[in-house]
Amino acid sequence: MTGGALEGVIEEKLPQGLYRVRTDDGQRVIASVSTEAQRTTVRLLPGDRVKLEVSSLDPTRGRITMRQG
């Protein structure tokens, strides 16, 4: 995924390890958690701010790279 890095807030936890994230520019993205973030993040909950990478091929899909404090 090399689309672009964005920041947003988790709106909802979905089945199968997916999250619905609303980016700061108002876009909604369905995102999974990157392997590196899984190692360092304990738990993601609705309302948490996250950094994510959005796919250049499908801008509605992405990968959470970091939870912000």
Backbone as JSON, one array per atom type, in Angstrom:
{
  "sequence": "MTGGALEGVIEEKLPQGLYRVRTDDGQRVIASVSTEAQRTTVRLLPGDRVKLEVSSLDPTRGRITMRQG",
  "N": [[0.84, -1.18, 0.0], [0.75, 2.01, -1.03], [-0.54, 4.41, -1.16], [-1.1, 6.75, 0.54], [-0.39, 8.51, 3.59], [-2.54, 8.99, 6.3], [-4.45, 10.52, 8.97], [-6.83, 9.67, 11.5], [-9.95, 8.84, 13.2], [-11.09, 6.04, 14.94], [-14.19, 4.72, 14.21], [-15.79, 2.44, 14.46], [-15.61, -0.97, 15.46], [-15.23, -3.74, 13.46], [-16.2, -7.08, 12.33], [-13.73, -9.76, 12.01], [-11.25, -8.53, 12.54], [-11.24, -5.95, 11.48], [-11.61, -2.36, 11.09], [-13.65, 0.56, 11.08], [-12.74, 3.64, 9.98], [-12.78, 7.14, 10.3], [-11.31, 9.57, 8.46], [-9.35, 12.59, 8.92], [-10.04, 14.32, 6.89], [-12.64, 13.66, 6.36], [-13.2, 11.34, 4.95], [-14.25, 7.92, 4.76], [-12.81, 4.88, 5.76], [-12.15, 1.42, 5.5], [-10.21, -0.46, 7.56], [-7.43, -2.59, 8.33], [-5.19, -3.89, 10.87], [-1.75, -3.29, 10.84], [0.97, -5.65, 10.86], [3.2, -4.85, 12.35], [2.07, -2.87, 14.0], [0.32, -4.47, 15.45], [2.03, -5.8, 17.14], [2.85, -3.84, 18.93], [0.6, -2.47, 19.84], [-1.9, -2.61, 22.28], [-4.75, -2.64, 22.4], [-7.36, -1.55, 20.25], [-9.88, 0.85, 20.24], [-13.17, 2.24, 19.58], [-13.05, 5.71, 18.95], [-10.36, 6.08, 19.36], [-7.43, 7.75, 18.18], [-5.69, 7.27, 15.16], [-2.96, 6.5, 12.91], [-2.92, 5.88, 9.45], [-2.33, 4.03, 6.44], [-3.45, 4.46, 3.19], [-4.76, 2.59, 0.51], [-3.58, 2.94, -2.81], [-4.89, 1.88, -4.95], [-7.5, 1.27, -4.11], [-9.2, 3.55, -2.53], [-10.89, 3.26, -0.35], [-9.97, 1.41, 1.36], [-7.57, 0.44, 3.83], [-4.64, 0.42, 6.03], [-3.95, 0.27, 9.4], [-1.31, 1.86, 10.96], [-0.34, 2.91, 13.31], [-1.26, 3.67, 16.65], [-2.23, 6.65, 18.14], [-1.2, 8.44, 21.01]],
  "CA": [[0.0, 0.0, 0.0], [1.57, 3.2, -1.11], [-1.42, 5.52, -1.5], [-0.78, 7.94, 1.3], [-0.57, 8.4, 5.03], [-3.59, 9.85, 6.82], [-4.8, 10.34, 10.36], [-8.26, 9.65, 11.68], [-10.51, 8.33, 14.44], [-11.83, 4.79, 14.77], [-15.63, 4.87, 14.45], [-16.46, 1.18, 14.77], [-14.87, -2.23, 15.3], [-15.97, -4.66, 12.6], [-15.73, -8.47, 12.45], [-12.52, -10.23, 11.34], [-10.11, -7.67, 12.77], [-11.32, -4.73, 10.68], [-12.1, -1.16, 11.77], [-14.12, 1.66, 10.24], [-12.01, 4.83, 10.4], [-13.09, 8.4, 9.61], [-10.1, 10.37, 8.38], [-9.51, 14.0, 9.25], [-10.68, 15.03, 5.77], [-14.02, 13.21, 6.25], [-13.3, 10.09, 4.19], [-14.39, 6.69, 5.55], [-11.91, 3.83, 5.29], [-12.15, 0.15, 6.21], [-8.78, -0.7, 7.75], [-6.93, -3.67, 9.19], [-4.03, -3.46, 11.65], [-0.5, -3.83, 10.31], [1.64, -6.6, 11.74], [4.05, -4.1, 13.28], [1.19, -2.23, 14.98], [-0.23, -5.51, 16.3], [3.03, -6.14, 18.15], [3.02, -2.77, 19.9], [-0.68, -1.94, 20.29], [-2.63, -3.55, 23.12], [-6.14, -2.73, 21.97], [-7.91, -0.38, 19.58], [-11.28, 1.04, 20.58], [-13.78, 3.41, 18.94], [-12.64, 6.97, 19.54], [-8.9, 6.19, 19.35], [-6.82, 8.37, 17.0], [-4.74, 6.37, 14.53], [-2.36, 6.83, 11.62], [-3.15, 4.78, 8.55], [-1.94, 4.11, 5.04], [-4.59, 4.17, 2.33], [-4.37, 1.96, -0.75], [-3.7, 3.79, -4.0], [-5.81, 1.23, -5.87], [-8.85, 1.35, -3.55], [-9.09, 4.53, -1.43], [-11.78, 2.95, 0.77], [-9.3, 0.37, 2.14], [-6.29, 0.9, 4.36], [-3.96, -0.36, 7.06], [-3.58, 1.08, 10.57], [0.11, 1.68, 11.23], [0.03, 3.36, 14.65], [-2.24, 4.32, 17.51], [-1.64, 7.87, 18.71], [-1.47, 8.57, 22.43]],
  "C": [[0.88, 1.24, 0.0], [0.75, 4.43, -1.44], [-1.07, 6.79, -0.77], [-1.06, 7.72, 2.76], [-1.6, 9.43, 5.49], [-3.73, 9.62, 8.32], [-6.32, 10.36, 10.48], [-8.64, 9.07, 13.03], [-11.28, 7.05, 14.12], [-13.3, 5.04, 15.13], [-16.26, 3.59, 14.98], [-15.5, 0.02, 14.58], [-15.76, -3.18, 14.52], [-15.46, -6.08, 12.81], [-14.42, -8.7, 11.68], [-11.36, -9.25, 11.43], [-10.08, -6.4, 11.94], [-11.91, -3.59, 11.51], [-12.6, -0.17, 10.73], [-13.5, 2.93, 10.8], [-12.51, 6.03, 9.6], [-11.83, 9.25, 9.65], [-10.4, 11.83, 8.69], [-10.16, 14.8, 8.13], [-12.09, 14.52, 5.48], [-14.24, 11.92, 5.49], [-13.46, 8.91, 5.14], [-13.58, 5.59, 4.91], [-12.12, 2.58, 6.14], [-10.69, -0.28, 6.32], [-8.52, -1.91, 8.64], [-5.72, -3.12, 9.94], [-2.78, -4.09, 11.07], [0.14, -4.75, 11.33], [2.5, -5.89, 12.77], [3.21, -3.43, 14.36], [0.58, -3.26, 15.92], [0.74, -5.86, 17.42], [3.09, -5.11, 19.26], [1.72, -2.25, 20.5], [-1.42, -2.99, 21.11], [-4.03, -3.74, 22.6], [-6.54, -1.44, 21.28], [-9.4, -0.33, 19.86], [-11.85, 2.22, 19.79], [-13.42, 4.68, 19.7], [-11.13, 7.16, 19.57], [-8.44, 6.86, 18.06], [-5.74, 7.44, 16.48], [-4.13, 7.01, 13.29], [-2.61, 5.64, 10.72], [-2.62, 5.09, 7.17], [-3.14, 3.69, 4.21], [-4.07, 3.6, 1.01], [-4.55, 2.93, -1.91], [-4.67, 3.19, -5.01], [-7.26, 1.32, -5.42], [-8.82, 2.28, -2.34], [-10.05, 4.29, -0.27], [-11.18, 1.88, 1.68], [-7.96, 0.89, 2.63], [-5.75, -0.03, 5.42], [-3.55, 0.59, 8.17], [-2.13, 0.79, 10.9], [0.48, 2.06, 12.67], [-1.18, 3.94, 15.37], [-1.57, 5.51, 18.15], [-2.11, 8.01, 20.15], [-2.53, 9.52, 22.72]]
}
